[in-house]
């Protein structure tokens, strides 16, 4: 198997080699037509054809003009010419450097007889004397490339894998003698120990009162006869959760969504999460795109699946009366045979709240409401009918039957607010969800650890999850085609790929491995532009590679 050639995206790629070396074939196979500036193509535009040697000056003038435009827009560009002119290569390098882009030289060390044979098959062969001169120039140029100021020099390239700067920073390229760093055995052991710690603390806190997770303290309530809890479905040990954030499918919503859920179970996802919004959020799509009510959707999927855990990422704490929310989540848990999870957040999308007539409260009030909810829900899921009085919420009689099958239902706090949100997670939650690049995630985990230390809680009893919107493909070529299909018409492929964390299986495995090493326990994956089960099933190889490491 030919090794892949990793090339930064965006970058300027300069092809170097004699006629017949295979440069154009390689460029056409690995790049989109608009990314390649071919001197032969421009000779045909300004002359009698691609072999018109009298049109070279005008052709390279067009190359230079278009290169300047593309570099100015930060677009990956391939210069497809013989590239044997050292002065012209230097000008290209300087242009890339001025634009702040990487510059890669790709040389083709093809056997001279092969070059001559290919040249003879051309409709208009390069004259023998000209080709002989190019071959001599190549022998001198090949060792000189290493001394020129390129970010990388590749000789005899393989299939291309374009890698965004974020992936280059976090996903070192692997070789045959250096396996993927991914998640080490010690990382897996740490996650297992954390999971055991969370289960142990959950058993200790099942007293049905208002539980402060930091201290394990709970107010006593009237004793109740223990429930006979049916055996819950077998849960996978996967570190991956699937997030469905759009229902704008090409096909009808119901069968497509059911197919996605089925594919998620087959692929090895641990759970499926949906958003709690009344209309689509601007980060995902247009306001009028379909948006299902979250808990009705989860209840339907509970009847269509066997193993997936089900939750919202996350429930806006002001979207429902707290007693009604407790009843909804408990009902979901009962009807799903103990598969419900409760994601909570303070809410942020004021436009949808105003449109539906909800009060648009300041941050302080929303966060106070979140703090109250984190304490009231365990009461509403517990035995008895104890009253709750918080800063905002009042529940005169916190009674809810049937009680959930899980005791307790796991609560996840969404958001990375450092002063209150993460502190609330440290005090009351079983899990938290943050997002950002690895450096940001590492910082948020550090803040969480500080809050845990202040309130006297073991950080290992909190599951740290990250939200990861991404594009995935199995190869560099298929990734480029998928990015091209998904990107908006007014956005470049390079910009869209970087913003959407577009990467191949290997790169995603490496990135999730790094996040695991930073302390992330689970990865919430939202597949950008997902239209059905195929891309969910394709992600199974990422899940398998990370979870078996």
N, C-alpha and C positions, 0 to 999 in steps of 0.2 A: 504494500500500500504506500502510495506517495504521500509524504508528509505535507500537511497544509502549510501555506505561506501566510503568516499573520501580518496584516498591514493596518496601520492606524487609520481611523476614519474620523475626521477628514484628513487627507494628506495629498501630496503631489507625488505621483509615481512616474519615474522616467525609465522608459525601456531602452536597453542598450544591446546592440548585437547586429551582425551583418544581415543582409537580405536573405530570406529563406531560413532564418534561425527559429521561426515559430512565434515571433512577438505578437503579431496581429491575431493569430489564432488563440493564443493565451489570453489576450486582452478581451477579445470578443466572448470568450467562454466565461470569464470571471467578472466582467463588469457590464453595467448597463450601457446601451449605445450612447446615451448622452454624456457619459463620464469619460469617454475616450476621444481625444483630439488626435486624429490620424493625419499625418502629412500627405499620405497618398489620397485620402478622401478629399482634402482641400486642393490637391493638384487637379483632381477631377472636376472640382467646382470652378476653378479659375483657368483651367487649361483644357487640353483635348482628352484627358483621361488620367487615371492614377499613375501611369508610367511617364507622363509628360515632364521630362527633366527641365524644360525651359520655364515651367511654372513654379519652380521651387521657392523663389523669393517671395512671390505673392502668397503661396501656400503657408510658409512659415510666418508671414506677417499676420495672416488670419489666426494661426495657432497662438501667436503672442497676444493678439487682441482678446481672443476668447479666454485664454489662460488668465489674463489679468482680471477679467470679469468674474470668472469662476473662483479664483483665489479670494477676491474681494467679498464674495458671498460665503466663503468657507466650505466650498464643495470639493469633494474628492475628484481628482482629475488625473487621467493617464495620458502621458505624451507618447504616442505611438509613432516613432520614427527610428532610424538606425541609431541615433543617439551617440554617434562616434565623434562629434565635434565637442571638444573639451570646453571651449569658450561658451557654446550654447548651453551646455549642461550647467556651467557656473551661473549663467544668467537665470536659469530655471531655479537653481538652489537659492539664489539671492531673493528671487521673487517669492518663493515659498517662505523663507525666513522672515521677509518683511510682512507677510500676511499672518505670521504666527502659526504656520502649519508645518507639520512634519514633511520631510522629503525622503523618498525611498528610491534607490537605484535598483533596477531589476535587470540582471544580465543574462544572456542566453548563449551558453557555451556549446553550441551545436557543432557536431563534427563537420568539417569543411565539405566533405563529399556529400553529406546530407543536404547542406545548404545549396550546393551546386545542382543536385538532383531535383530539389524543389524548384529551384530557379528555372531549370529547363522546362518544367511542366507549366510554367506561367504563359499566359497568352502573349505578354510582352516581357520577355526575360531581361534582367539587368545585364548589360554587356559584360563579357567574361573579365575584361581588364578591370572594370569597375568593381565587380564582386571580389576579385583577387585582392584589390586594394583594401576593400572593407575587411576581409579576413585578416590581412596583415595589421590593420588598425585595431581590430578587436583583440589580437594577441597582446598588443601594447596597452590597450585600454583596460583590460580585465584586471591586472594587478594594480593599476592606478586608481580604480574606483575606491579601494579601501582607504586611500589617502585623501580622498575628497570628503567634504563635510556633509555627509548624509546621516540621517538618523538611523538608517539601516541599509545594508547592501545584501541583495539576495541573488545568488547565481543558480540558474536552472530551477525556477520556481515551480511549486505544485499548485493545487487548488487554493484559491484565495479565501481567507477568513478575515473579513473586515471587523475590527475591534474598536469600539468607542473609547475615548480617553478614560472614562470611569472604569471600564472593564480592564483596560491596560494597567491601571493603577492597582486594581484589586484582584486581578486574575492573571498571575504569571503564566506564560506559555509553557506547556509541558513538553517533555521529550520522552523518547522511549525508555530512557534510564532514570527518569524522574517522574514518579506518579503524581496524580492530582493531589494537592494538599487537602482539599475538601474538608471533611469532618474527621478528626482523628478519633481513635478508640477512647482516648481520655475525655474528649468532648462528649462522646456518647455516654460514657460512665457518669460524667457530671450531670447530664440531662436526666439520666435514670435516677440518680440520687435526688435531684431536685423534685422529680415527679413523686418519689417516695415521701419526701418531706411534705409536699403539698397534701398528699393523701392522708398522711399521719395527722397533720394539723386539722384537716377537714373532719377527721373522726373525733378529735379532741373538742371541736367547737360545736358539735351537734346538740346544743342545749335549747335551741329554738328562740333565744333572746336576741337582742341587738349585739352583734359580735364585732369587737374591734380586733381585726386580724393581727394587729401588732402585739397585743397583749394576750389574746386568746380569751379575754374576759367576756362573760355573757351574763345578762340579767336572767335570773331564774324565772321559769314560768310553770304553770300547772303541769305536773307529770302526766304523761300520756302513755297508753299501752303501746309498745313498739309495733311498728308496722311490718307486715310480711311483704318485703320488696321483691318483685319478680326479678329474675336474672336479666341484666341488661345485655344488649347485643354486644358481641365481641368487638372491642375497639382496636383499630390498627395502631401500631406504634409509630406511624408516620409523623414526621415533623412538618407536614404541609397541610394547609387549609386552602380551599378554593373560595375565592370571592367573586360573586356574580354582581357586577355593577351596572350592567346594561341589558335591556330586553329588546333592543332594536334589531331583532333578528330578520334575516331575509325570509325565513319560513315562519309559519304560525308559532306564537309564543309557547303555548302549552306543550306540544310534543317536543319542541326544541329544548325547552328548559328541562323536561323530564329526561331527555336523552343526555343532556349535559350532566345532570345529577347521576345518572347511571354510569356515565363514563368516568365521573369523579370517583365513584366506588371502585370501579375496575382498575383505575390508574393508581390507586393507593392513597388518595387524599383522605385525611383524617376527618374533615368536616367541610360543610358548605355554609357560607355566610352571605347574606344579602344586605343592602343598604336600607336604612330607614329614612327615606325621603319621599315627598309627595310628588315631586317632579325631578327630572334629571338635573344633576349638578353640572356647572359649567366646565369642570375639569374632565368630564367624561363625554358630554354631548350637549344637544340643544334642549331647551326647556320642554318642548312639546314631544320629545321622544318618549316611548312607553316607560312607565314606572309603576310596578306592581306594589301593592301594600305588603309590607314585609312579613307580618306574622300570618296573614292568610296564605301567602306564598310558602312559608316554612311549614305550615300545617299540611298543605297539599303535598309538598315534597316528602313529609314524614310518612305519608301513606304510599309513596312511590319508591321509597328506599328502605334498605334493611340495616345499614351499618353507619352511614354518615351522621355525625353529630351536626346540629343545626343551630344557627344563631344569627344575630344582626351585628354588623360592624358599622356603626353601633346604633343603639336606640337613643334617639333624642329624648332626654329626660323630661322635657316639657311637652312632648307630643301626646301624652296620654296621662290621665289620672293615675296616680301611683298604685292605687288599689286595683284598678282595671289592668294595668301593666302586669302586676303580680299574678292576677288571675289568668291572663293570656299566656304568660310564660309557663306557669304551672300546668295549664291545660296542654300546651305543646309538649311538656315533659311527660305527662301521663300518656298522651296519645302516641308519642313516639317511642314509648317504652324506655324512657330515661335518657334521651339523647339531646335535650335542650341545653343551650348555653345562653347566658344573658350578657350581651355587650351593652355598656352604658356610656353616654357622653353628654357633655353640657350642651351640645348643639352649636351650630355656627351659621347656618344658611338662613339668614334673616329674611331674604326675599321670599322664600316659600312660606315662611311663617306669616309674614304680612299678607301674602296673597290669599292664604286660607283663613285669615282673621285671628290668628294666634297673637297673643301679646309678644312684642319684641323687647325682651328684657335685657338690661345691661349684664355684662359678664359676671359681676359680683352675684347677682340674683341667680343666674343660671348655675354658677358653681356652688352656691349654697343649696340649690335644689338638688344638684348631683350628690352633694354630701348627705343630704337628707335621704335620698333614694337608696344610697348604698347601705344605710342603716335600717330603713323601713322594709325593704324587700325581704331580708331574712326573717323579720317578724311575721310578715304576711304569708310566708311559706312555712312557717313553723306552727307548733301546736298552740291552742288557746286563742284568746281574743284580746291581747294586751294593747292598750292605746299607745300611739306614737305621737310625739310633739317635737318637731324640728324647727329649724330657722325659718323655713318656708312651708313645708308640708305638715299637715295635720291629719292623722288617721285615728278617729275616735275608737274604732274597734277593728284591730288588725287580725281579721279572721279570714281564712281561705281554705276551702275544702272542695275537692280532694287535694290533699297536699301533694307536692311533687314526688316523684319516685326517687330522685336524687336528693341526698341530704348531706350537704347543701347543693343547690344548682350553682355551678361555677359562674362567677361574675368577672367580667373583663372590663376594665376602664380604658376607653380610647382617648388618645390625645397625649401630646408631649409637653404640655404646660409645666414649667419647672417649679413654680412656686406653690401651686395648689393641686393641679391634676395629678402629677406624679406622687405628691404627698398623700392624696386621697387613695391612690392605688396602693401605696405602702401601708396605709392603715386598714383598708377595708377589702381590697380586691384579691381575687385568686390569680388574675392575669392583667397585663397591660399591653397596649398596642401603640407603637411609635412608628414613625417613618422617617426616611432620609437616607443620605449616603452613609457608608460605614463609619465615617468620622462622626457624623451627627448621631447615629445610633449609639456609638460607644459613649458619647457625651451624655446622652439621655440615660443610659444604663448607669453611668456614674452618678448622675443626679438621683436616680431611684435608690441606689445603694446608700447615698448620704441620708435620704429621708428614712430608709429602713433603719439605719444606725441610730438616728435621732429618736425614732419611736420604739426601738427595741425589737425589731423584727428581723428574722433571717431572710435575706434577699433570695435565697434559694427556694423559698416557699412561694415565690411569685413567678409565674410563667411569663417570660418576656416574648412578645410576638412583634413582628414587623409587617407593615403593609408594603407589598412589592408589585406595583403595576409593571408589567413587562411584556415583551414580545419574544417568543421562543421559536427556533427552528433547529432542525438537526444538522444543517450544513450552512456554510457561508453563502453559497449560491441561493439556496432556498430562503435564507434569512433576508438577503438583498431583495428578492422578489416579493417577500411578504411585506417588508418595509415599504417598498414601492406601491404595493396594493393598498396599504393602510394609511399612508401619509396623506394629509390634506393637500390639495393642489397648490396652495400658496406656501408650502413649507418644504424645505429641502429634505432629501432622504437622510443626510448626515444629522441635521438638527432633530428630526423626528426620532431617529435611532437612538441618539444620545438621551433625549428626554424620556423615551419610553423603555429604557434599559433593554434594547434589542440585542440579543446575543444567542449564540449557539448553546447546545447542551453542555459542552465542556466548560464554557465560560460561566454559565449559570451555576454549575456545580461548584466551581471554584469560588464564585462570589458568595453563595450560601455557606460554603465551608468557612470563609472568612467571618461572616456574620455569626456563625456558630461559635467560632473561637472567641468572638467579642462578648459572648454571653447570651445570644438570642436562642430561645428554645424552640420556637415554631415560626414558620414562614407563611404569611397569608398572601396568596398569589392571585392577582387579577390579570387575566390574559386579555390584553388590549385587543379590541375588535373581534372578540370571540363570537363565532356564529353557529357553533354546534359542537358535537362531541369529539370531532377529529383532533382538534388542537389540545383538548383536555387529555385525550388518550396519549397523544404524542409526548406530553409532559411527563408521562410515567417514567421515562428513562432518567429524567432529572431526579425524580423522587427516589427511584431505586438506587441511583449512584450515591446520593447524599445519605440516605438512611442506612445503607449497608457499610458505609465507611467507618 
